[in-house]
Structures are given as C-alpha cells and as structure tokens.
Amino acid sequence: MRRSLRRAAGAAAVGLVGLTLAACAPGGGGTSAGTSCTNEITRPDATRVTLWAWYPAVEQLVDKFNAEHDDVQVCWTNAGQGADEYGKFSTALEAGTGAPDVIQLESEILPTYTILDGLTDLAPYGAGDLRDEFPAGAWADVSDGDAVHAIPVDGGPVGMLYRADIFERYGVEPPTTWDEFARAAQDLRDAGYDGYITNYATNGGAFNYALFAQAGWAPFEYDSARPAQIGIDVDTPEARKVLSYWEDLIGRGLVSSDDAFTSDYNTSLVDGTYAVYIAAAWGPGYLEGLSDADSGAEWRAAPLPQWDPAHPVQVNQGGSALAVTSQATDPAAAAQVAMEMFDDEATWTIGVEDAGLFPLWRLALEADWFVDRRYPFFGGQQVNRDVFLDAAAGYPGFTFSPFQVYAYDRQTQALYDMVEGDGDAAQALATIQDSLVRYAEQQGFTVR
C-alpha cells in the first residue's frame, strides 16, 4: 500500500506539472546543484549545504548567511519556480539521487512530498523550539503533531486592494462585507463604470481555495502519520455558497472570469478594467511592478470583505517554507540552514525591501520598521498595520491534500466548464468531489 501511494503521489507531482523524467535528466536537476553554485563560497573548507530557492534577492540572502557562518556555507541554485522545481525534485526522489539538501517549497505542496518520504522531520534538530516564532496558522501549515516538515518563511495573508479614485469618481463606498461587495458592483455599473468590480479567475487554484475557506470550507482531512487515509469533502454548503455568489456576479456581467497572470490579465489590473484586486500580501509588490507611475491610479488597501463581520475569518494564498530533503548529505547542517537563514532582522530587511516578501517570522512581523512601514504606491498607507498583519495573525492554517497539483487541475477544469458552459456551482463542485474521490481510491487511498 505504501509503495503504491508513493508512486501515485510521485506521478501526480511529476506528470501534472507537465514534465517528464527525460526532461529532468542531467543538466536540470539536483546533480548540478550539488557540484556547482550560483553564488561564491567564501569558506571552502566549511560544510557545504546545497539549496534550491527562487526567492527574489536570494543571492543577497545567501551571501549574508555565508559571511556570518564559519561552520556551514550555502551553495545556491535556482532550479526554477513551481512546476519546474517540483518536477525536478520529484525526478530526483524517484531516482534516489540529485535532490538538494534544502529546498524552498510552497507550504501547500508539503503533503505531496511527505508521502514520498522526500522530506526530513526537523523536530529532532530542534525545530519544534521555533513554534512560537511564527503565527499559529503558519506553523500549522508546516507541521503535523510533533513532526516539523519545514520552516515557514513568507506568507500570503489576503486583503483587498482597490482603486480609490474609481470608487470616489462614481460615488461608491469601498465594501467591507461580501453583501456590500455585490451591491458596490451593481452601483458602480449603474453609475456608469464600464469595467468590472474585480476578476474571478477559474485557474486561480490557491485563490479559490482561500475564498472557499473563508466560509468555513475544509475539503481534506489528512495526517502524514496515516498516509494511506484521506477525508475528501469538497462539495459542501460552504463551498456552494461561495461559488454560487461568484457565479451570480459573473452571470450579471459585474465580474469578469479572465485567466489570472496572463498578459491581458496583467493589463486589466492596471488600466482600470478592474476596480478591486483581491490579493495576498505579495500582491502590492506584484501590482506596483506592473503599474505606470504616471497613470493617475490611486490604490489603497483594506481588509478582505467578510461574510459575517461579527466573526471575521482570515485566509491565506501562497507562501513558502524551507525544507530539508531526505537526500541531505548532512541533515544537521541542512536543518541549521533552514532554521537560521531568516532568523535576524537584517536579513528580513533585504527580504521585505528587495525581495518583496511578507515575513512569517515574528522578529520581522512585530518590528516597528515593518509594522509602521509606509508604501508610497498606496499613498503612504501603512498597509501592513491596516490590513495584512491582522490577516496573518488570524489565519488558522489549512489542510491540503497529498495530490494538490491534481486537485487544483480538477478544480480549474470544473470552474472553467461552469463559466463557459451550461453548468452551475452545484454541478461544478459535485464534479470535483467525484473526480478526487475516484482518483484517491485508484491510487490506493482509503477515502473516509
């Protein structure tokens, strides 16, 4: 059973990202990472730890770490982001060689690699002592019971970025609840605004999970200590409520359904086609990078609208962590790198100012320079204090599946069919539910 589950997870991780074993053969995987470094090693006699990471400004971070450590040196390679890196890592695990010592992974993908026995439990190396250094939800995303699968680095607590100039021009108040959001969409249209209040991307896997989770949706029950069992409950009243809400706004022409992160989508974000961008904490940097400083657009940030303002629920989209792989040559040294790479404020100054990361380490989250930081792009607004700090603190964590790439793929197809075809929210969720249960059972899981 265990072997079949590992094969299934490996197939999902490699196959669904569109990579083959041949495509990840010598020259693209961990072999090169283990023998050469993108950065300069300043102490060649120290223990060397290989790292795959795609953080912006990562070379600055690595150089700083190496300059401050005599006993260990980080040898960094960018093996690609998302599908590119995951395909190479899965290939290395299948081959039994070629993985780095430490790897940057999105938190939602961790179960995919725990079931492959691809990650080292960091608890024996003292990682459990770091629990209080992070918000509870961030820690929940990287741990099961006493096991620690990775060290949180950056997160994506969700808020609402909006065009203050558009709302003011048409005399509409920015919404604080989802009921107000729907009314604002209609009010903007009635006042003459010919764009959309926002976009609902059917290909937004983590985005849609976050929106569903805000209404109490918990689709998976999974514990890495019992890897052969999984609970799947996608088609719930909470999910139907959320999806029906967006289906209605799309059907009324008040919300668009463009694929996210295409060139057309990026243009619409900044040219006034969308009045609101529902965004994770990394969204402000993404938005600013796309924008023309002379466009006249006035952006502001506000908390995510709530279903019940008396009981606000915070959610997260994205974020990453540093994990030690099961192929680490020196697990203790690798654990040291994972635990110490981001453990000082000077590093986080680089991470925030040069890499655009939203920190999950309390030493940065609670620092005055971060809490009080003003963002010129948002008219000098203290975006962290006003929006994202509360969102990060209130996020409770979320359980993902050990075949999350497949789950996102099935969701994207079902939501696309709903928007472009004759289906509805109930049919889309039933389709996702059936496909995930069938897939899990075919791969040897016991579905509860």
SEBA-400126 format. One record per residue (C-alpha): x, y, z. Coordinates in nm, 3 decimals. Layout:
+---------+---------+---------+
:       x :       y :       z :
+---------+---------+---------+
:       X :       Y :       Z :
...
+---------+---------+---------+
This chain:
+---------+---------+---------+
:       x :       y :       z :
+---------+---------+---------+
:   0.000 :   0.000 :   0.000 :
:   0.268 :   0.249 :   0.100 :
:   0.463 :   0.186 :  -0.217 :
:   0.159 :   0.234 :  -0.443 :
:   0.069 :   0.558 :  -0.268 :
:   0.422 :   0.688 :  -0.311 :
:   0.411 :   0.603 :  -0.681 :
:   0.076 :   0.776 :  -0.714 :
:   0.196 :   1.091 :  -0.542 :
:   0.510 :   1.091 :  -0.750 :
:   0.311 :   1.057 :  -1.068 :
:   0.088 :   1.346 :  -0.967 :
:   0.381 :   1.566 :  -0.873 :
:   0.577 :   1.494 :  -1.191 :
:   0.311 :   1.423 :  -1.453 :
:   0.070 :   1.703 :  -1.380 :
:   0.331 :   1.974 :  -1.388 :
:   0.394 :   1.879 :  -1.748 :
:   0.745 :   1.744 :  -1.706 :
:   0.884 :   1.400 :  -1.791 :
:   1.177 :   1.211 :  -1.649 :
:   1.368 :   1.273 :  -1.970 :
:   1.311 :   1.645 :  -1.947 :
:   1.462 :   1.648 :  -1.599 :
:   1.764 :   1.437 :  -1.675 :
:   2.124 :   1.558 :  -1.625 :
:   2.172 :   1.931 :  -1.656 :
:   1.839 :   2.036 :  -1.499 :
:   1.814 :   1.863 :  -1.164 :
:   1.991 :   1.839 :  -0.833 :
:   2.310 :   1.688 :  -0.972 :
:   2.432 :   2.023 :  -1.098 :
:   2.314 :   2.192 :  -0.780 :
:   2.530 :   1.959 :  -0.578 :
:   2.850 :   2.025 :  -0.774 :
:   2.835 :   2.394 :  -0.863 :
:   2.699 :   2.708 :  -0.703 :
:   2.546 :   3.022 :  -0.843 :
:   2.693 :   3.214 :  -0.552 :
:   3.050 :   3.240 :  -0.432 :
:   3.156 :   3.017 :  -0.142 :
:   3.371 :   3.225 :   0.093 :
:   3.484 :   2.941 :   0.322 :
:   3.557 :   2.638 :   0.103 :
:   3.656 :   2.416 :   0.397 :
:   3.321 :   2.455 :   0.575 :
:   3.035 :   2.206 :   0.546 :
:   2.853 :   2.281 :   0.223 :
:   2.472 :   2.272 :   0.205 :
:   2.303 :   2.285 :  -0.135 :
:   1.987 :   2.495 :  -0.168 :
:   1.722 :   2.525 :  -0.436 :
:   1.532 :   2.853 :  -0.399 :
:   1.366 :   3.112 :  -0.619 :
:   1.319 :   3.399 :  -0.371 :
:   1.390 :   3.738 :  -0.531 :
:   1.721 :   3.869 :  -0.399 :
:   1.809 :   3.518 :  -0.277 :
:   2.175 :   3.565 :  -0.370 :
:   2.199 :   3.861 :  -0.131 :
:   2.043 :   3.647 :   0.143 :
:   2.279 :   3.357 :   0.078 :
:   2.585 :   3.582 :   0.069 :
:   2.486 :   3.737 :   0.400 :
:   2.435 :   3.395 :   0.560 :
:   2.771 :   3.268 :   0.434 :
:   2.956 :   3.577 :   0.552 :
:   2.819 :   3.523 :   0.903 :
:   2.882 :   3.147 :   0.930 :
:   3.222 :   2.982 :   0.957 :
:   3.092 :   2.627 :   1.003 :
:   2.848 :   2.597 :   0.711 :
:   2.817 :   2.751 :   0.365 :
:   2.514 :   2.758 :   0.138 :
:   2.559 :   2.658 :  -0.226 :
:   2.258 :   2.807 :  -0.404 :
:   2.093 :   2.717 :  -0.735 :
:   1.766 :   2.842 :  -0.882 :
:   1.611 :   2.520 :  -1.011 :
:   1.300 :   2.703 :  -1.129 :
:   0.977 :   2.800 :  -0.962 :
:   0.661 :   2.598 :  -0.911 :
:   0.619 :   2.325 :  -1.171 :
:   0.978 :   2.350 :  -1.293 :
:   1.127 :   2.291 :  -0.949 :
:   0.870 :   2.033 :  -0.840 :
:   0.924 :   1.824 :  -1.149 :
:   1.299 :   1.819 :  -1.092 :
:   1.260 :   1.739 :  -0.724 :
:   1.014 :   1.456 :  -0.792 :
:   1.251 :   1.313 :  -1.052 :
:   1.538 :   1.322 :  -0.804 :
:   1.330 :   1.140 :  -0.542 :
:   1.231 :   0.875 :  -0.793 :
:   1.593 :   0.830 :  -0.899 :
:   1.723 :   0.827 :  -0.541 :
:   1.978 :   1.098 :  -0.615 :
:   2.005 :   1.455 :  -0.737 :
:   1.797 :   1.645 :  -0.479 :
:   1.943 :   1.942 :  -0.292 :
:   1.997 :   1.941 :   0.083 :
:   1.747 :   2.223 :   0.141 :
:   1.460 :   2.322 :  -0.085 :
:   1.214 :   2.609 :  -0.099 :
:   0.860 :   2.471 :  -0.131 :
:   0.519 :   2.630 :  -0.125 :
:   0.353 :   2.527 :   0.200 :
:   0.055 :   2.376 :   0.019 :
:   0.279 :   2.128 :  -0.163 :
:   0.442 :   1.983 :   0.151 :
:   0.200 :   1.686 :   0.183 :
:   0.290 :   1.579 :  -0.170 :
:   0.648 :   1.526 :  -0.058 :
:   0.587 :   1.391 :   0.291 :
:   0.400 :   1.098 :   0.133 :
:   0.701 :   1.042 :  -0.092 :
:   0.928 :   1.031 :   0.215 :
:   1.105 :   1.319 :   0.046 :
:   1.140 :   1.547 :   0.348 :
:   1.330 :   1.514 :   0.676 :
:   1.146 :   1.570 :   1.004 :
:   1.317 :   1.871 :   1.157 :
:   1.188 :   1.815 :   1.510 :
:   1.493 :   1.607 :   1.615 :
:   1.711 :   1.905 :   1.519 :
:   1.528 :   2.145 :   1.748 :
:   1.279 :   2.292 :   1.502 :
:   0.994 :   2.247 :   1.749 :
:   1.154 :   2.512 :   1.969 :
:   1.079 :   2.768 :   1.697 :
:   0.700 :   2.722 :   1.712 :
:   0.638 :   3.048 :   1.899 :
:   0.844 :   3.244 :   1.647 :
:   0.557 :   3.221 :   1.396 :
:   0.182 :   3.286 :   1.382 :
:  -0.016 :   2.975 :   1.472 :
:  -0.158 :   2.925 :   1.124 :
:   0.181 :   2.946 :   0.956 :
:   0.317 :   2.681 :   1.191 :
:   0.013 :   2.457 :   1.139 :
:   0.081 :   2.462 :   0.765 :
:   0.427 :   2.305 :   0.805 :
:   0.372 :   2.061 :   1.091 :
:   0.172 :   1.753 :   1.192 :
:   0.163 :   1.689 :   1.565 :
:   0.524 :   1.691 :   1.680 :
:   0.663 :   1.649 :   1.328 :
:   0.802 :   1.960 :   1.157 :
:   0.825 :   1.928 :   0.780 :
:   0.966 :   2.274 :   0.701 :
:   1.041 :   2.616 :   0.845 :
:   0.795 :   2.891 :   0.739 :
:   0.947 :   3.188 :   0.559 :
:   0.694 :   3.406 :   0.380 :
:   0.315 :   3.406 :   0.359 :
:   0.018 :   3.537 :   0.166 :
:  -0.250 :   3.666 :   0.405 :
:  -0.530 :   3.804 :   0.190 :
:  -0.673 :   4.155 :   0.170 :
:  -0.848 :   4.383 :  -0.079 :
:  -0.658 :   4.629 :  -0.297 :
:  -0.888 :   4.881 :  -0.462 :
:  -0.886 :   5.182 :  -0.691 :
:  -0.983 :   5.464 :  -0.454 :
:  -1.011 :   5.703 :  -0.748 :
:  -1.268 :   5.482 :  -0.923 :
:  -1.483 :   5.437 :  -0.615 :
:  -1.469 :   5.812 :  -0.545 :
:  -1.544 :   5.909 :  -0.904 :
:  -1.863 :   5.702 :  -0.909 :
:  -1.969 :   5.779 :  -0.554 :
:  -1.949 :   5.423 :  -0.422 :
:  -1.812 :   5.325 :  -0.081 :
:  -1.547 :   5.050 :  -0.071 :
:  -1.714 :   4.733 :   0.063 :
:  -1.640 :   4.565 :   0.394 :
:  -1.870 :   4.263 :   0.353 :
:  -1.949 :   4.037 :   0.059 :
:  -2.308 :   4.162 :   0.055 :
:  -2.173 :   4.516 :   0.024 :
:  -1.930 :   4.397 :  -0.242 :
:  -2.215 :   4.270 :  -0.461 :
:  -2.409 :   4.595 :  -0.412 :
:  -2.097 :   4.800 :  -0.490 :
:  -2.050 :   4.606 :  -0.813 :
:  -2.401 :   4.697 :  -0.925 :
:  -2.373 :   5.055 :  -0.800 :
:  -2.052 :   5.110 :  -0.996 :
:  -2.216 :   4.978 :  -1.311 :
:  -2.532 :   5.185 :  -1.258 :
:  -2.316 :   5.496 :  -1.210 :
:  -2.151 :   5.447 :  -1.548 :
:  -1.837 :   5.245 :  -1.471 :
:  -1.784 :   5.018 :  -1.769 :
:  -1.525 :   4.788 :  -1.609 :
:  -1.568 :   4.506 :  -1.359 :
:  -1.551 :   4.536 :  -0.984 :
:  -1.300 :   4.251 :  -0.994 :
:  -1.198 :   3.931 :  -1.170 :
:  -1.276 :   3.574 :  -1.065 :
:  -1.007 :   3.353 :  -1.217 :
:  -1.113 :   2.993 :  -1.271 :
:  -0.744 :   2.899 :  -1.293 :
:  -0.669 :   3.052 :  -0.953 :
:  -0.615 :   2.734 :  -0.755 :
:  -0.495 :   2.874 :  -0.422 :
:  -0.704 :   3.189 :  -0.472 :
:  -1.026 :   2.991 :  -0.493 :
:  -0.927 :   2.769 :  -0.202 :
:  -0.880 :   3.082 :   0.009 :
:  -1.222 :   3.223 :  -0.087 :
:  -1.392 :   2.892 :  -0.007 :
:  -1.201 :   2.856 :   0.320 :
:  -1.324 :   3.195 :   0.439 :
:  -1.676 :   3.049 :   0.453 :
:  -1.558 :   2.752 :   0.660 :
:  -1.469 :   2.507 :   0.383 :
:  -1.228 :   2.229 :   0.489 :
:  -1.210 :   1.984 :   0.196 :
:  -0.943 :   1.747 :   0.323 :
:  -0.862 :   1.555 :   0.638 :
:  -0.508 :   1.428 :   0.608 :
:  -0.234 :   1.339 :   0.853 :
:   0.113 :   1.244 :   0.732 :
:   0.131 :   0.991 :   1.018 :
:  -0.155 :   0.799 :   0.848 :
:  -0.066 :   0.849 :   0.481 :
:  -0.298 :   0.582 :   0.341 :
:  -0.613 :   0.757 :   0.463 :
:  -0.775 :   1.079 :   0.349 :
:  -1.106 :   1.255 :   0.401 :
:  -1.245 :   1.436 :   0.097 :
:  -1.542 :   1.671 :   0.138 :
:  -1.529 :   1.928 :  -0.140 :
:  -1.899 :   1.959 :  -0.222 :
:  -2.021 :   2.132 :   0.095 :
:  -2.283 :   2.402 :   0.167 :
:  -1.999 :   2.646 :   0.239 :
:  -1.839 :   2.590 :  -0.100 :
:  -2.174 :   2.611 :  -0.278 :
:  -2.247 :   2.941 :  -0.107 :
:  -1.920 :   3.096 :  -0.221 :
:  -1.920 :   2.959 :  -0.573 :
:  -2.285 :   3.049 :  -0.630 :
:  -2.205 :   3.404 :  -0.518 :
:  -1.935 :   3.444 :  -0.781 :
:  -2.136 :   3.259 :  -1.045 :
:  -2.415 :   3.515 :  -0.996 :
:  -2.183 :   3.816 :  -1.028 :
:  -2.021 :   3.670 :  -1.339 :
:  -2.361 :   3.594 :  -1.489 :
:  -2.474 :   3.953 :  -1.431 :
:  -2.164 :   4.085 :  -1.607 :
:  -2.032 :   4.256 :  -1.295 :
:  -1.727 :   4.032 :  -1.250 :
:  -1.502 :   3.902 :  -1.529 :
:  -1.362 :   3.549 :  -1.544 :
:  -1.027 :   3.602 :  -1.714 :
:  -0.742 :   3.359 :  -1.652 :
:  -0.503 :   3.503 :  -1.395 :
:  -0.145 :   3.605 :  -1.466 :
:  -0.174 :   3.633 :  -1.844 :
:  -0.060 :   3.945 :  -2.024 :
:  -0.422 :   4.053 :  -2.078 :
:  -0.500 :   3.999 :  -1.709 :
:  -0.197 :   4.200 :  -1.603 :
:  -0.304 :   4.485 :  -1.830 :
:  -0.656 :   4.480 :  -1.686 :
:  -0.516 :   4.500 :  -1.333 :
:  -0.361 :   4.839 :  -1.400 :
:  -0.569 :   5.004 :  -1.674 :
:  -0.892 :   5.048 :  -1.476 :
:  -1.071 :   4.738 :  -1.607 :
:  -1.083 :   4.604 :  -1.250 :
:  -1.172 :   4.829 :  -0.959 :
:  -1.063 :   4.572 :  -0.700 :
:  -0.778 :   4.322 :  -0.678 :
:  -0.835 :   4.054 :  -0.414 :
:  -0.473 :   3.989 :  -0.329 :
:  -0.233 :   3.817 :  -0.097 :
:   0.029 :   4.022 :   0.085 :
:   0.267 :   3.975 :  -0.206 :
:   0.007 :   4.140 :  -0.433 :
:   0.106 :   4.501 :  -0.362 :
:   0.456 :   4.439 :  -0.496 :
:   0.322 :   4.250 :  -0.795 :
:   0.076 :   4.530 :  -0.870 :
:   0.336 :   4.804 :  -0.834 :
:   0.570 :   4.620 :  -1.068 :
:   0.305 :   4.625 :  -1.341 :
:   0.194 :   4.985 :  -1.293 :
:   0.289 :   5.307 :  -1.465 :
:   0.379 :   5.566 :  -1.204 :
:   0.217 :   5.838 :  -1.420 :
:  -0.115 :   5.658 :  -1.475 :
:  -0.300 :   5.859 :  -1.212 :
:  -0.438 :   5.544 :  -1.048 :
:  -0.485 :   5.574 :  -0.672 :
:  -0.459 :   5.237 :  -0.499 :
:  -0.547 :   5.168 :  -0.136 :
:  -0.561 :   4.851 :   0.075 :
:  -0.840 :   4.729 :   0.300 :
:  -0.923 :   4.407 :   0.485 :
:  -1.083 :   4.125 :   0.289 :
:  -1.464 :   4.158 :   0.285 :
:  -1.632 :   3.924 :   0.532 :
:  -1.939 :   3.703 :   0.523 :
:  -2.011 :   3.779 :   0.888 :
:  -1.832 :   4.093 :   1.010 :
:  -1.906 :   3.998 :   1.371 :
:  -1.697 :   3.684 :   1.322 :
:  -1.420 :   3.770 :   1.074 :
:  -1.228 :   3.486 :   0.911 :
:  -0.878 :   3.536 :   0.771 :
:  -0.732 :   3.332 :   0.487 :
:  -0.402 :   3.284 :   0.309 :
:  -0.294 :   3.244 :  -0.053 :
:   0.057 :   3.119 :  -0.116 :
:   0.373 :   3.144 :   0.086 :
:   0.675 :   2.921 :   0.113 :
:   0.900 :   2.738 :   0.354 :
:   1.247 :   2.583 :   0.368 :
:   1.250 :   2.204 :   0.394 :
:   1.537 :   1.958 :   0.434 :
:   1.519 :   1.677 :   0.180 :
:   1.559 :   1.309 :   0.260 :
:   1.872 :   1.309 :   0.040 :
:   2.055 :   1.570 :   0.250 :
:   2.419 :   1.469 :   0.294 :
:   2.438 :   1.627 :   0.639 :
:   2.084 :   1.665 :   0.777 :
:   2.201 :   1.853 :   1.086 :
:   2.383 :   2.116 :   0.880 :
:   2.090 :   2.137 :   0.640 :
:   1.850 :   2.186 :   0.931 :
:   2.074 :   2.465 :   1.059 :
:   2.044 :   2.643 :   0.725 :
:   1.666 :   2.601 :   0.714 :
:   1.627 :   2.730 :   1.069 :
:   1.881 :   3.014 :   1.057 :
:   1.860 :   3.155 :   0.705 :
:   1.591 :   3.408 :   0.802 :
:   1.636 :   3.441 :   1.177 :
:   1.753 :   3.804 :   1.204 :
:   1.607 :   4.145 :   1.124 :
:   1.884 :   4.249 :   0.886 :
:   1.803 :   3.952 :   0.662 :
:   1.437 :   4.043 :   0.672 :
:   1.514 :   4.399 :   0.572 :
:   1.651 :   4.252 :   0.250 :
:   1.359 :   4.010 :   0.227 :
:   1.100 :   4.286 :   0.256 :
:   1.267 :   4.573 :   0.072 :
:   1.445 :   4.386 :  -0.208 :
:   1.254 :   4.059 :  -0.238 :
:   0.901 :   4.181 :  -0.163 :
:   0.834 :   3.902 :   0.085 :
:   0.574 :   3.914 :   0.360 :
:   0.755 :   3.767 :   0.661 :
:   0.617 :   3.495 :   0.884 :
:   0.893 :   3.533 :   1.145 :
:   0.767 :   3.736 :   1.442 :
:   1.103 :   3.914 :   1.468 :
:   1.006 :   4.095 :   1.149 :
:   0.627 :   4.088 :   1.182 :
:   0.645 :   4.272 :   1.515 :
:   0.931 :   4.509 :   1.431 :
:   0.839 :   4.877 :   1.421 :
:   1.007 :   4.925 :   1.083 :
:   0.773 :   4.666 :   0.931 :
:   0.456 :   4.742 :   1.124 :
:   0.481 :   5.115 :   1.054 :
:   0.621 :   5.087 :   0.702 :
:   0.455 :   5.331 :   0.460 :
:   0.404 :   5.236 :   0.098 :
:   0.427 :   5.529 :  -0.149 :
:   0.240 :   5.330 :  -0.415 :
:  -0.059 :   5.323 :  -0.176 :
:  -0.043 :   5.694 :  -0.099 :
:   0.180 :   5.639 :   0.204 :
:  -0.067 :   5.399 :   0.364 :
:   0.061 :   5.166 :   0.636 :
:  -0.058 :   4.859 :   0.450 :
:   0.085 :   4.606 :   0.694 :
:  -0.069 :   4.769 :   1.001 :
:  -0.403 :   4.835 :   0.829 :
:  -0.454 :   4.502 :   0.657 :
:  -0.204 :   4.221 :   0.640 :
:  -0.079 :   4.188 :   0.998 :
:  -0.426 :   4.112 :   1.131 :
:  -0.486 :   3.878 :   0.839 :
:  -0.166 :   3.686 :   0.913 :
:  -0.237 :   3.667 :   1.286 :
:  -0.593 :   3.546 :   1.233 :
:  -0.520 :   3.280 :   0.972 :
:  -0.577 :   2.939 :   1.138 :
:  -0.395 :   2.718 :   0.886 :
:  -0.536 :   2.489 :   0.619 :
:  -0.505 :   2.118 :   0.536 :
:  -0.407 :   2.042 :   0.176 :
:  -0.407 :   1.706 :   0.002 :
:  -0.104 :   1.491 :  -0.090 :
:  -0.210 :   1.529 :  -0.455 :
:  -0.268 :   1.904 :  -0.453 :
:  -0.149 :   1.964 :  -0.808 :
:  -0.413 :   1.721 :  -0.931 :
:  -0.677 :   1.879 :  -0.706 :
:  -0.605 :   2.224 :  -0.849 :
:  -0.617 :   2.088 :  -1.202 :
:  -0.960 :   1.929 :  -1.148 :
:  -1.092 :   2.246 :  -0.988 :
:  -0.970 :   2.465 :  -1.272 :
:  -1.139 :   2.247 :  -1.533 :
:  -1.470 :   2.226 :  -1.344 :
:  -1.487 :   2.600 :  -1.279 :
:  -1.399 :   2.678 :  -1.640 :
:  -1.678 :   2.446 :  -1.755 :
:  -1.919 :   2.620 :  -1.517 :
:  -1.834 :   2.966 :  -1.650 :
:  -1.812 :   2.877 :  -2.018 :
:  -2.083 :   2.610 :  -2.033 :
:  -2.431 :   2.542 :  -1.903 :
:  -2.332 :   2.404 :  -1.563 :
:  -2.375 :   2.567 :  -1.227 :
:  -2.193 :   2.583 :  -0.894 :
:  -2.352 :   2.267 :  -0.757 :
:  -2.256 :   2.066 :  -1.066 :
:  -1.900 :   2.201 :  -1.063 :
:  -1.843 :   2.105 :  -0.700 :
:  -2.002 :   1.763 :  -0.746 :
:  -1.770 :   1.703 :  -1.041 :
:  -1.464 :   1.800 :  -0.836 :
:  -1.576 :   1.581 :  -0.546 :
:  -1.632 :   1.275 :  -0.764 :
:  -1.307 :   1.314 :  -0.954 :
:  -1.095 :   1.349 :  -0.638 :
:  -1.258 :   1.054 :  -0.461 :
:  -1.217 :   0.838 :  -0.770 :
:  -0.854 :   0.942 :  -0.814 :
:  -0.768 :   0.882 :  -0.449 :
:  -0.925 :   0.536 :  -0.450 :
:  -0.750 :   0.445 :  -0.776 :
:  -0.416 :   0.534 :  -0.614 :
:  -0.477 :   0.317 :  -0.308 :
:  -0.602 :   0.570 :  -0.054 :
:  -0.880 :   0.478 :   0.185 :
:  -1.126 :   0.763 :   0.149 :
:  -1.320 :   0.848 :   0.463 :
+---------+---------+---------+
